[in-house]
């Protein structure tokens, strides 16, 4: 059975999520690296002993505390709460070959049925003998074929840096008792002259009739709500730096 993450397209969803149950993380490690990691969940009212659809918004940004250049971000790993579920049974798939070298309109045309979400990515570019500049591009997420037996996503970014450039990489999902884990490898940006500076994604519960994300509120008997770990993130950078953090959130029994 395949399991994957769904990412929504509407900015209004992200705004409503941020107002619903926002959470920010305290991160450790990384020396002079400063990482901001935020998230939110909606609805916050969930069944105690059953699963209901949820939406999740996540964003992260990276900078250095001394003004030096960012190292390359190479891996991102996010573990979600053990009381959550991720399902993509019956969802169409797309291949990296269908997306390579395409503009965003074409990517949606050829893989629209497999699209499970969207976000944004910003990179800081520093070419030799040029002033550094920022480049932002849309992030599309498609359901891909399994990789080594694990469900996988295809992450597609198209940005003008300085010409139209397409990046396609894989993110795998592993199911654990402690919660599903999404792990993505970050490709080199502009031959290594670019550094990932921020990203945001919105995870949505439903697409084409499927409930992709669902959760329960595992509050002890008699209590009306509970605190839980929305996500644990680990960011691996070149040079061996690794920054980790957790997002705490709250749910109420109901729904």
NORLINBEL-V582592 format. One record per residue. PSI is psi in radians with two decimals (* if undefined). OMEGA is omega in whole degrees, 0 to 359 (NA if undefined). D_FIRST is the distance of its C-alpha to the first C-alpha in Angstrom with 2 decimals. Layout:
psi | omega | d_first
PSI | OMEGA | D_FIRST
PSI | OMEGA | D_FIRST
//
This chain:
psi | omega | d_first
2.22 | 180 | 0.00
2.57 | 174 | 3.79
2.45 | 180 | 6.59
-3.14 | 180 | 10.09
2.47 | 174 | 13.61
2.38 | 181 | 15.72
2.24 | 187 | 19.42
2.91 | 184 | 22.13
-0.48 | 191 | 25.20
2.26 | 178 | 28.06
-0.53 | 180 | 30.50
-0.53 | 176 | 31.64
-0.78 | 180 | 28.32
-0.70 | 180 | 28.84
-0.79 | 180 | 32.39
-0.61 | 177 | 31.55
-0.78 | 182 | 28.99
-0.54 | 178 | 31.66
-0.31 | 188 | 33.97
-0.98 | 184 | 31.57
1.13 | 186 | 30.76
2.66 | 179 | 31.47
2.53 | 176 | 31.31
2.72 | 188 | 32.57
2.59 | 167 | 32.03
2.11 | 184 | 34.56
2.62 | 183 | 33.70
2.72 | 177 | 35.28
2.96 | 173 | 36.09
0.01 | 176 | 36.84
-1.95 | 183 | 40.65
0.21 | 179 | 41.91
2.35 | 174 | 38.54
2.10 | 183 | 38.06
2.23 | 174 | 34.56
2.26 | 183 | 33.96
2.08 | 184 | 30.54
2.78 | 180 | 30.12
2.96 | 179 | 27.59
2.77 | 180 | 27.40
2.55 | 173 | 25.27
2.46 | 354 | 25.84
2.83 | 176 | 26.26
-0.23 | 178 | 27.55
2.03 | 187 | 27.92
2.72 | 178 | 24.79
2.66 | 178 | 24.33
-0.73 | 188 | 25.08
0.31 | 178 | 22.75
3.06 | 182 | 20.10
2.44 | 177 | 17.96
2.68 | 181 | 19.35
2.47 | 177 | 18.60
2.86 | 169 | 20.31
2.50 | 181 | 21.50
2.32 | 175 | 22.27
2.32 | 177 | 24.89
2.47 | 170 | 25.48
2.71 | 180 | 28.31
2.57 | 175 | 30.03
2.70 | 188 | 33.31
2.42 | 174 | 35.10
3.01 | 176 | 38.81
2.59 | 183 | 41.35
-0.31 | 182 | 43.96
0.13 | 178 | 46.79
0.02 | 178 | 46.25
2.96 | 183 | 45.25
2.51 | 177 | 42.59
2.50 | 168 | 38.95
2.95 | 178 | 37.25
2.26 | 171 | 34.19
2.14 | 186 | 30.91
-0.59 | 180 | 28.56
2.56 | 172 | 25.39
2.23 | 178 | 23.90
2.24 | 180 | 21.53
2.12 | 176 | 20.60
2.19 | 180 | 19.24
2.89 | 185 | 18.62
2.57 | 183 | 19.72
-0.26 | 178 | 18.01
0.23 | 176 | 18.46
2.75 | 178 | 16.22
2.60 | 177 | 12.58
2.13 | 184 | 10.69
2.40 | 172 | 8.10
0.49 | 180 | 7.79
2.18 | 178 | 5.99
-0.01 | 181 | 8.84
2.37 | 178 | 10.63
2.75 | 180 | 13.02
2.83 | 178 | 13.37
2.79 | 179 | 16.69
2.73 | 178 | 18.35
-0.61 | 180 | 20.96
-0.55 | 178 | 23.49
-0.38 | 185 | 23.40
-0.44 | 184 | 24.30
2.28 | 175 | 26.80
0.19 | 182 | 30.34
2.64 | 168 | 29.61
2.90 | 188 | 31.23
-0.64 | 179 | 29.26
-0.76 | 180 | 30.21
-0.69 | 179 | 29.02
-0.72 | 179 | 25.72
-0.57 | 180 | 25.05
-0.80 | 186 | 26.26
-0.42 | 184 | 24.09
0.30 | 184 | 20.81
-0.65 | 181 | 21.47
-0.43 | 182 | 18.64
-0.03 | 182 | 16.14
2.28 | 180 | 18.24
0.19 | 175 | 16.82
-3.05 | 187 | 20.01
2.83 | 175 | 23.35
-2.74 | 179 | 25.81
2.59 | 178 | 28.90
2.38 | 175 | 29.98
2.34 | 179 | 33.59
2.57 | 173 | 35.08
2.13 | 184 | 38.59
2.35 | 179 | 40.14
1.51 | 175 | 43.23
2.67 | 178 | 44.55
2.39 | 175 | 47.70
0.45 | 175 | 50.93
2.65 | 176 | 49.21
2.41 | 178 | 48.80
2.63 | 177 | 45.27
2.85 | 179 | 43.36
2.57 | 176 | 40.11
2.27 | 180 | 37.57
2.40 | 179 | 34.85
2.70 | 178 | 32.07
2.51 | 176 | 29.19
2.08 | 174 | 25.68
2.48 | 181 | 22.97
2.23 | 180 | 19.25
2.57 | 174 | 16.94
2.17 | 181 | 13.24
3.10 | 176 | 13.31
2.68 | 179 | 11.78
2.58 | 177 | 10.23
2.01 | 183 | 13.32
0.73 | 177 | 13.89
-0.06 | 180 | 10.30
2.45 | 173 | 9.76
2.57 | 184 | 8.52
2.64 | 172 | 12.00
2.70 | 170 | 14.49
2.15 | 179 | 17.75
2.11 | 185 | 20.78
2.25 | 175 | 23.72
2.33 | 174 | 27.28
2.15 | 182 | 30.44
2.70 | 177 | 33.76
1.77 | 187 | 37.43
1.24 | 352 | 38.60
-0.12 | 175 | 41.25
2.89 | 182 | 39.80
2.14 | 182 | 36.47
2.36 | 180 | 33.84
2.36 | 176 | 30.09
2.32 | 176 | 27.69
2.19 | 178 | 24.05
2.89 | 183 | 22.04
2.63 | 171 | 18.50
2.21 | 182 | 16.92
2.75 | 179 | 14.04
2.24 | 176 | 12.01
2.35 | 178 | 12.03
2.21 | 179 | 11.11
2.76 | 176 | 14.37
-0.49 | 180 | 16.20
-0.08 | 178 | 18.60
2.74 | 180 | 16.17
2.53 | 182 | 13.75
2.23 | 175 | 15.73
2.17 | 180 | 16.18
2.16 | 181 | 18.44
2.41 | 172 | 20.36
2.29 | 183 | 23.16
2.13 | 180 | 26.12
2.82 | 174 | 27.99
2.41 | 181 | 31.77
2.14 | 180 | 33.41
0.92 | 176 | 36.42
0.37 | 180 | 36.93
-0.05 | 179 | 36.91
-0.17 | 180 | 39.44
2.67 | 177 | 36.94
2.28 | 177 | 35.49
2.13 | 184 | 32.64
-0.48 | 179 | 34.49
2.79 | 172 | 32.08
2.75 | 171 | 28.84
2.57 | 177 | 27.40
2.66 | 173 | 24.10
2.16 | 181 | 23.15
2.19 | 184 | 19.66
2.71 | 185 | 19.28
-0.52 | 189 | 17.38
2.51 | 170 | 17.07
2.29 | 180 | 16.97
0.70 | 176 | 17.20
-0.06 | 180 | 16.64
2.44 | 172 | 13.43
1.72 | 186 | 14.01
-0.76 | 183 | 12.65
2.26 | 177 | 14.76
2.75 | 183 | 16.00
2.86 | 173 | 18.22
2.83 | 176 | 20.81
1.73 | 187 | 24.36
0.98 | 178 | 24.77
2.40 | 177 | 28.54
2.65 | 180 | 30.51
2.34 | 179 | 32.14
-0.34 | 179 | 35.17
2.53 | 184 | 34.28
-0.19 | 181 | 33.60
3.14 | 182 | 31.40
2.63 | 171 | 29.97
2.59 | 180 | 29.70
2.85 | 178 | 26.47
1.85 | 180 | 25.36
-0.80 | 181 | 23.67
2.57 | 171 | 22.89
2.17 | 184 | 24.21
2.57 | 175 | 24.92
2.19 | 181 | 26.21
2.10 | 181 | 28.06
2.18 | 183 | 29.19
2.81 | 173 | 32.33
2.61 | 183 | 34.48
-0.03 | 176 | 37.14
-0.05 | 179 | 34.86
2.41 | 179 | 34.95
2.15 | 182 | 31.99
2.30 | 182 | 31.93
2.67 | 177 | 29.85
2.84 | 181 | 29.75
2.50 | 175 | 28.18
2.15 | 177 | 28.07
2.44 | 179 | 29.10
-3.06 | 183 | 28.69
2.53 | 176 | 29.51
2.79 | 176 | 28.12
2.54 | 179 | 29.96
2.22 | 181 | 29.02
-2.71 | 177 | 28.97
* | NA | 27.24
//
